[in-house]
Amino acid sequence: MDKALLKSFAARPRVIYSKNPLVQVIAAIRFPVLFPLMQEYPSEFQRSIGDKFPMSGIASPLGMILQVPEPSVSPLPGTRQFIFQSADQAWTINLDPQVFALTCSRYTRWEEFSRLFSESLDRFLEVFKPALITRFGLRYVDVIDKKKLGLENKGLSELLRPELLNSFLFFTEDVDKLNPFQFSTELGIDSGSVRIVVSTIIGPDKHEGVLIDTDCYVEPAEFRTAAEIVDRAERFHAYSSVVFRNCITELLHETLQPQPVDS
């Protein structure tokens, strides 16, 4: 099924959806442990990104979000995660001794995300100078809220491509009765790997929906410069767009109101 699915991923013109289903986009790198981040606060890094990320905090190993303490406060025990956010909290940088990640919860278009990721990555590499980047990933999380889109009466077969559903015909003659439904696969691509998860969900507002989670990554990696990572990000972005478009039907595509990128 994986080979058939991969062959079905035809190139499509890039579009921007007026009814944007993206709830989260994450770009993240992993590197060997930076011991200074286990004992010190990333003050220099904070100053370097403060104009774009003025909000800050610390997450303890228990996940509790704290205000950044005064320098006299003792470091929290265990591995801490430093959090930097834009004023509107739409953009978040998570930093710990092994991971740097940028998350956007109000994604509009790739050019904006790529620019902010590149700028913040440059600042991180300048300040901490990790010897090696061992993993890079770019993840797109889309949620199709059936009620908000006026699709409450549409089944899976009307929203998702047959290539995703055909294998389930072995278990049922009516895939629209599969609830819950979950499909997952991992494929090798020329620039790394992609993990695709498609499932039915019930959102916090009790609306039925469909989750499409596309995680492109390369691991192990041996990146040493920001340019190498940004180049790989561009390739992953192009592939992620193809994956989403080839997972959904023409009905869902049109319901999301696609617009040409330059419009």
Legacy VTK file of the C-alpha trace (Angstrom):
# vtk DataFile Version 3.0
C-alpha trace
ASCII
DATASET POLYDATA
POINTS 263 float
0.000 0.000 0.000
2.850 2.383 0.731
4.203 2.171 -2.820
0.739 2.712 -4.274
0.205 5.679 -1.990
3.549 7.199 -2.916
2.813 6.837 -6.628
-0.519 8.586 -6.123
1.172 11.709 -4.748
1.089 13.698 -7.939
2.468 17.220 -8.020
-0.253 19.855 -7.667
-0.187 23.644 -8.038
0.514 25.323 -4.713
-2.480 27.070 -3.159
-3.401 28.906 0.037
-6.715 27.958 1.618
-9.049 30.757 2.672
-10.514 28.313 5.211
-7.123 27.310 6.525
-7.198 23.870 8.239
-3.692 24.172 9.703
-3.664 24.293 13.501
0.081 23.915 13.994
3.327 23.992 12.029
6.544 22.967 13.763
10.165 23.100 12.628
12.619 21.473 15.033
16.259 20.475 15.243
17.954 18.072 17.624
21.610 18.190 18.631
24.005 16.637 21.174
23.422 17.863 24.721
24.374 21.497 25.330
25.481 21.340 28.925
25.390 25.133 29.484
21.607 25.042 29.000
21.329 22.613 31.901
22.818 25.149 34.317
22.452 28.612 32.823
19.676 30.806 31.495
19.877 31.634 27.747
20.042 35.380 28.398
22.097 36.279 25.328
19.758 34.315 23.069
16.731 35.957 24.672
18.152 39.417 23.983
18.882 38.487 20.368
15.266 37.493 19.629
13.478 39.851 22.037
12.057 42.092 19.325
10.074 39.188 17.813
9.625 37.053 20.940
9.120 39.394 23.929
7.205 36.859 26.059
9.220 34.237 27.946
8.941 31.498 30.519
10.282 28.176 31.737
8.662 24.754 31.678
9.827 22.408 34.411
10.118 18.649 33.866
6.578 18.420 35.257
5.315 20.748 32.535
4.509 23.685 34.781
4.926 27.066 33.106
6.716 29.610 35.278
7.704 33.218 34.866
11.389 33.642 34.183
12.957 33.979 37.648
15.391 36.617 38.756
19.071 35.637 38.306
19.329 34.917 42.026
16.774 32.085 41.823
18.340 28.612 41.813
17.982 26.596 38.597
15.063 24.201 38.442
16.010 20.553 39.000
16.100 18.303 35.951
15.943 19.363 32.340
14.263 22.711 31.808
12.615 23.972 28.670
12.835 27.670 27.898
9.862 29.201 26.109
9.826 32.402 24.056
6.646 33.727 22.456
5.514 36.518 20.195
3.290 39.163 21.771
0.171 37.576 20.239
1.365 34.088 21.306
0.968 32.796 17.749
4.679 31.962 17.542
6.637 29.954 20.099
10.273 28.938 20.415
10.959 25.958 22.666
14.558 25.476 23.726
16.109 22.779 25.888
19.585 21.171 26.048
18.859 18.983 23.004
16.054 20.621 21.011
15.309 23.945 19.337
11.804 24.239 17.856
9.651 26.940 16.309
5.876 26.442 16.430
3.234 28.548 14.706
-0.429 28.246 15.680
-1.721 30.831 13.178
0.062 29.830 10.007
-0.766 31.823 6.895
1.934 31.100 4.345
5.304 29.429 4.038
7.343 32.538 3.241
6.541 34.086 6.636
7.232 30.868 8.546
10.469 30.192 6.666
11.765 33.717 7.291
11.108 33.615 11.033
12.517 30.096 11.353
15.659 31.086 9.469
16.162 34.234 11.562
15.653 32.528 14.921
17.757 29.529 13.877
20.591 31.888 12.929
20.432 33.506 16.371
20.456 30.115 18.086
23.444 28.833 16.103
25.374 32.074 16.647
24.896 31.974 20.410
25.215 28.261 21.210
27.320 26.937 18.299
26.278 23.256 18.442
28.896 21.127 16.722
26.325 19.056 14.852
22.602 18.903 14.094
21.526 15.258 14.248
17.838 15.598 13.327
15.615 18.056 11.504
11.870 17.820 11.125
9.042 19.885 9.665
5.544 18.952 10.792
2.154 20.124 9.558
-0.969 19.374 11.613
-4.270 19.961 9.806
-7.699 19.543 11.383
-10.809 19.343 9.233
-13.682 20.574 11.421
-16.721 19.119 9.659
-19.261 21.384 11.359
-17.380 24.628 10.688
-17.033 23.638 7.049
-20.653 22.573 6.654
-19.662 18.951 6.085
-21.414 17.299 9.055
-23.264 14.874 6.781
-20.235 13.879 4.715
-18.552 10.531 5.338
-14.866 9.664 5.125
-15.202 8.474 1.540
-16.308 11.971 0.535
-13.422 13.697 2.330
-10.426 11.362 1.921
-8.916 9.875 -1.212
-9.667 6.200 -2.037
-5.959 5.326 -1.786
-6.163 5.950 1.963
-9.369 3.986 2.452
-9.198 1.016 0.089
-7.220 -1.258 2.406
-9.984 -0.966 5.026
-12.499 -2.548 2.650
-11.062 -5.870 3.842
-12.740 -5.232 7.202
-15.931 -3.464 6.147
-17.985 -2.833 3.062
-18.746 0.714 4.192
-15.698 2.750 5.212
-17.968 5.591 6.279
-18.999 3.471 9.270
-15.419 3.222 10.516
-15.377 5.257 13.696
-12.834 5.752 15.062
-10.669 5.568 11.954
-6.878 5.798 11.896
-4.410 5.371 9.072
-0.667 5.756 9.493
2.300 5.057 7.310
5.950 6.004 6.997
7.596 6.481 3.635
11.115 7.135 2.450
11.474 10.245 0.288
14.527 11.624 -1.494
15.183 14.182 1.249
14.469 11.971 4.282
11.299 10.310 5.550
7.668 11.275 6.023
5.272 9.951 8.642
1.597 10.447 7.770
-1.245 9.976 10.238
-4.883 10.422 9.240
-7.591 9.867 11.853
-11.050 10.851 12.968
-11.111 13.078 16.052
-13.502 14.844 18.388
-12.310 18.387 19.050
-12.503 20.289 22.339
-15.741 21.881 21.103
-17.191 18.356 20.541
-17.130 18.815 16.772
-16.278 15.770 14.671
-13.228 16.185 12.520
-10.405 14.607 10.591
-6.751 15.009 11.560
-4.033 14.946 8.898
-0.580 14.988 10.505
2.382 15.162 8.111
5.809 14.877 9.718
8.783 15.142 7.350
12.166 14.506 8.941
15.728 13.382 8.434
17.492 11.331 11.109
20.331 10.649 11.499
21.526 13.927 10.039
24.844 15.741 9.951
23.879 19.356 9.376
26.395 21.994 10.445
25.004 25.230 8.995
21.701 27.087 8.949
21.770 27.109 5.143
21.711 23.305 5.018
18.744 23.146 7.386
16.762 25.864 5.613
17.347 24.161 2.271
15.988 20.902 3.667
13.040 22.797 5.144
12.161 24.128 1.691
12.129 20.596 0.296
10.033 19.277 3.173
7.558 22.125 2.776
7.054 21.297 -0.884
6.491 17.640 -0.081
4.114 18.350 2.830
1.885 20.407 0.548
1.735 17.528 -1.921
0.865 15.048 0.830
-2.082 17.059 2.146
-3.501 17.788 -1.288
-3.278 14.113 -2.248
-4.947 12.932 0.957
-8.159 14.914 0.427
-10.917 14.723 -2.157
-11.793 17.413 -4.656
-14.919 18.181 -2.598
-12.900 18.961 0.527
-10.277 20.842 -1.485
-12.930 23.154 -2.970
-14.697 23.565 0.383
-11.448 24.929 1.855
-11.523 27.621 -0.867
-8.086 27.341 -2.499
-6.486 30.535 -3.782
-3.421 30.902 -6.010
-0.343 31.746 -3.959
0.229 35.091 -5.670
-3.366 36.303 -5.353
LINES 1 264
263 0 1 2 3 4 5 6 7 8 9 10 11 12 13 14 15 16 17 18 19 20 21 22 23 24 25 26 27 28 29 30 31 32 33 34 35 36 37 38 39 40 41 42 43 44 45 46 47 48 49 50 51 52 53 54 55 56 57 58 59 60 61 62 63 64 65 66 67 68 69 70 71 72 73 74 75 76 77 78 79 80 81 82 83 84 85 86 87 88 89 90 91 92 93 94 95 96 97 98 99 100 101 102 103 104 105 106 107 108 109 110 111 112 113 114 115 116 117 118 119 120 121 122 123 124 125 126 127 128 129 130 131 132 133 134 135 136 137 138 139 140 141 142 143 144 145 146 147 148 149 150 151 152 153 154 155 156 157 158 159 160 161 162 163 164 165 166 167 168 169 170 171 172 173 174 175 176 177 178 179 180 181 182 183 184 185 186 187 188 189 190 191 192 193 194 195 196 197 198 199 200 201 202 203 204 205 206 207 208 209 210 211 212 213 214 215 216 217 218 219 220 221 222 223 224 225 226 227 228 229 230 231 232 233 234 235 236 237 238 239 240 241 242 243 244 245 246 247 248 249 250 251 252 253 254 255 256 257 258 259 260 261 262
